[in-house]
Amino acid sequence: MTSIFTPDEIDECRAAMMKPAPIGALALIASGRAVVELSADRRNVYLDELDGRKMRDQGRKLSISGAWPLYRAGMIDDFCRVTDAGRKLLAAVEGGAA
């Protein structure tokens, strides 16, 4: 993945990945319950479907809370599939939660 992000954006992403919302969004995507897509500039993640239902507000796709750093951090790929790094993170979080 070629970095299209500034060093400041990468630092902001790293800090955000320490919070629960991105992990929850990643778990939702990994479960298959959420179908998401990236914005054209790869800076936002939009919720397309949840549990098989289209998610729209006045015809527009919704931004999924906490998901914006997932692509920048390598947790999801260009096709919004969870990467090996994303699966490792989820396994570590789920294994460490006990």
LOSETI-442114 format. One record per atom (N, C-alpha, C, O): y, x, z. Coordinates in steps of 0.001 Angstrom, whole numbers, padded with zeros to 6 digits, always signed. Layout:
! LOSETI-442114
YXZ/...
***
This chain:
! LOSETI-442114
-001169+000844+000000/+000000+000000+000000/+001235+000891+000000/+001424+001688+000920/+002061+000768-001002/+003309+001490-001077/+004306+000811-000149/+004451-000411-000161/+004984+001610+000650/+005923+001031+001600/+007203+000596+000907/+007892+001404+000284/+007512-000676+001020/+008757-001216+000500/+009720-001494+001653/+010766-002118+001473/+009347-001022+002828/+010099-001301+004038/+010812-000056+004536/+010330+001061+004351/+011944-000250+005158/+012712+000863+005710/+012056+001345+007008/+011283+000608+007621/+012355+002565+007425/+011821+003045+008707/+012200+002134+009878/+011399+001945+010793/+013406+001569+009858/+013816+000651+010924/+012966-000611+010922/+012601-001112+011986/+012644-001133+009734/+011793-002316+009637/+010389-002020+010159/+009776-002862+010817/+009887-000837+009868/+008555-000445+010357/+008566-000350+011878/+007628-000810+012530/+009612+000241+012452/+009720+000334+013922/+009796-001052+014559/+009170-001303+015589/+010565-001947+013941/+010669-003317+014440/+009317-004018+014373/+008960-004786+015267/+008581-003751+013322/+007246-004335+013152/+006297-003849+014243/+005566-004643+014835/+006309-002555+014506/+005431-002005+015551/+005711-002642+016899/+004787-002982+017638/+006980-002801+017215/+007353-003430+018489/+006880-004889+018524/+006381-005361+019546/+007039-005590+017408/+006632-007001+017356/+005122-007162+017494/+004658-008143+018074/+004358-006223+016974/+002896-006333+017036/+002371-006204+018468/+001197-006482+018714/+003197-005797+019398/+002795-005702+020801/+002877-007055+021499/+002445-007189+022644/+003422-008047+020826/+003608-009365+021427/+002462-010300+021046/+001752-010036+020076/+002270-011392+021796/+001137-012295+021544/+001218-013096+020239/+000177-013392+019651/+002414-013455+019770/+002516-014342+018600/+001859-013770+017345/+001139-014507+016671/+002065-012488+016989/+001392-011976+015802/-000133-011962+015932/-000845-012202+014958/-000623-011684+017125/-002075-011678+017345/-002620-013097+017184/-003676-013294+016583/-001904-014078+017718/-002320-015474+017566/-002307-015911+016117/-003216-016607+015667/-001275-015505+015378/-001201-015847+013952/-002340-015182+013190/-002955-015803+012323/-002620-013928+013508/-003714-013208+012852/-005055-013881+013143/-005885-014023+012245/-005267-014292+014386/-006508-014986+014750/-006640-016305+013994/-007735-016664+013560/-005546-017020+013837/-005552-018288+013106/-005909-018061+011638/-006689-018820+011062/-005343-017027+011038/-005650-016698+009646/-007107-016269+009518/-007809-016711+008609/-007562-015409+010425/-008942-014911+010379/-009962-016028+010557/-011065-015954+010013/-009604-017061+011312/-010535-018168+011551/-010742-019030+010307/-011701-019796+010223/-009831-018895+009343/-009910-019724+008147/-009200-021056+008297/-009122-021825+007339/-008692-021336+009459/-007974-022604+009673/-006632-022622+008968/-006164-023679+008546/-006005-021449+008837/-004691-021365+008212/-004790-020640+006876/-005394-019571+006779/-004194-021232+005856/-004041-020590+004558/-002570-020228+004449/-001700-021095+004531/-002299-018944+004266/-000922-018474+004234/-000640-017734+002933/-001556-017360+002202/+000640-017530+002661/+001029-016704+001520/+002276-015916+001879/+003063-016310+002740/+002433-014798+001199/+003593-013941+001420/+004754-014391+000551/+004561-014941-000534/+005961-014152+001042/+007141-014389+000213/+007154-013333-000895/+006426-012343-000822/+007963-013542-001896/+008021-012620-003035/+008390-011199-002610/+007915-010233-003207/+009227-011064-001591/+009635-009729-001134/+008711-009160-000056/+008958-008071+000462/+007660-009886+000278/+006643-009457+001252/+007174-009349+002686/+006565-008680+003521/+008286-009992+002972/+008873-009890+004302/+008590-011106+005185/+008830-011052+006392/+008096-012180+004622/+007804-013390+005385/+006418-013910+005021/+005920-013692+003917/+005814-014599+005974/+004505-015217+005762/+004681-016719+005929/+005183-017186+006951/+004263-017472+004912/+004415-018923+004926/+003079-019622+005103/+002068-019212+004533/+003088-020666+005887/+001914-021483+006127/+001783-022478+004981/+002658-023320+004777/+000693-022379+004240/+000452-023293+003123/-000376-024487+003593/-000031-025640+003336/-001492-024183+004296/-002368-025243+004799/-002821-024908+006213/-002955-023741+006582/-003053-025949+006990/-003633-025810+008321/-004704-026872+008461/-004435-028065+008321/-005910-026432+008736/-007055-027341+008851/-007188-028232+007618/-007521-029412+007725/-006922-027649+006437/-007104-028363+005176/-005960-029282+004783/-006037-029944+003748/-004901-029341+005579/-003749-030188+005258/-002576-029333+004830/-002268-028328+005471/-001919-029727+003746/-000710-029036+003292/+000365-029157+004361/+000577-030229+004928/+001026-028069+004622/+002071-028049+005639/+003416-027873+004938/+003680-026832+004338/+004260-028899+005019/+005556-028866+004358/+006621-029530+005238/+006326-030439+006014/+007844-029063+005101/+008998-029703+005711/+009983-029961+004582/+010567-029027+004033/+010162-031201+004246/+011008-031609+003126/+010603-030871+001848/+011449-030404+001085/+009306-030779+001639/+008764-030167+000433/+008688-028652+000444/+008195-028055-000513/+009164-028018+001504/+009157-026557+001574/+008077-026062+002516/+007790-026691+003534/+007478-024925+002168/+006472-024316+003036/+007126-023822+004317/+008303-023462+004334/+006355-023812+005370/+006851-023417+006687/+006537-021945+006962/+005486-021437+006572/+007448-021287+007626/+007197-019928+008081/+006256-020024+009276/+006457-020866+010151/+005235-019175+009327/+004300-019219+010447/+004815-018298+011555/+005038-017107+011340/+004991-018861+012708/+005582-018155+013839/+004800-016887+014174/+003579-016908+014327/+005527-015802+014282/+004927-014542+014701/+004202-013777+013625/+003732-012668+013880/+004091-014323+012430/+003271-013685+011401/+004008-012645+010572/+003373-011875+009851/+005344-012605+010657/+006098-011727+009760/+005676-010257+009798/+005757-009607+008756/+005228-009680+010933/+004865-008253+010888/+003451-007975+010374/+003092-006811+010193/+002653-008991+010139/+001246-008762+009808/+001049-007948+008535/+000207-007050+008502/+001799-008243+007505/+001668-007493+006258/+002182-006070+006437/+001539-005112+006006/+003321-005937+007063/+003927-004612+007266/+003023-003706+008091/+002986-002493+007882/+002300-004298+009022/+001424-003522+009896/+000039-003302+009290/-000801-002632+009891/-000204-003860+008108/-001503-003670+007456/-002601-004565+007995/-003782-004291+007780/-002236-005625+008687/-003222-006544+009254/-003709-007558+008216/-004834-008051+008305/-002859-007866+007232/-003253-008699+006095/-002856-007955+004819/-001945-007127+004818/-003565-008275+003735/-003287-007594+002474/-002409-008449+001561/-001895-009485+001983/-002237-008015+000318/-001391-008726-000641/-001852-010153-000908/-001062-010991-001345/-003116-010430-000649/-003678-011762-000878/-003818-012552+000418/-004463-013600+000454/-003204-012033+001481/-003210-012661+002814/-004601-012752+003420/-004886-013649+004214/-005455-011827+003046/-006767-011721+003688/-006645-010728+004834/-005911-009744+004737/-007358-010984+005908/-007338-010082+007058/-008040-008788+006658/-009150-008815+006127/-007393-007664+006914/-007923-006350+006557/-008881-005843+007643/-009030-006461+008697/-009520-004714+007360/-010376-004088+008373/-009574-003764+009628/-010056-003950+010745/-008349-003280+009439/-007494-002975+010597/-007210-004235+011412/-007210-004197+012642/-006971-005340+010727/-006737-006606+011418/-007957-007068+012193/-007841-007545+013322/-009132-006926+011584/-010371-007310+012281/-010623-006420+013502/-011071-006897+014544/-010331-005123+013362/-010497-004208+014500/-009558-004584+015643/-009943-004568+016812/-008328-004921+015286/-007360-005327+016311/-007831-006591+017027/-007789-006663+018255/-008273-007572+016272/-008750-008817+016898/-009958-008549+017789/-010061-009114+018877/-010866-007696+017340/-012050-007372+018158/-011634-006682+019446/-012197-006951+020507/-010649-005792+019358/-010184-005081+020556/-009492-006039+021518/-009686-005945+022730/-008699-006946+020999/-007994-007897+021845/-008980-008853+022490/-008890-009122+023687/-009913-009366+021715/-010903-010306+022255/-011830-009608+023235/-012206-010191+024252/-012201-008376+022947/-013083-007615+023850/-012372-007203+025128/-013002-007110+026181/-011068-006955+025051/-010301-006518+026215/-009778-007638+027066/-009247-007407+028152/-009924-008879+026573/-009377-010016+027304/-010249-010436+028479/-009801-011194+029339/-011459-009963+028526/-012375-010387+029573/-012066-009741+030901/-012754-009999+031889/
***
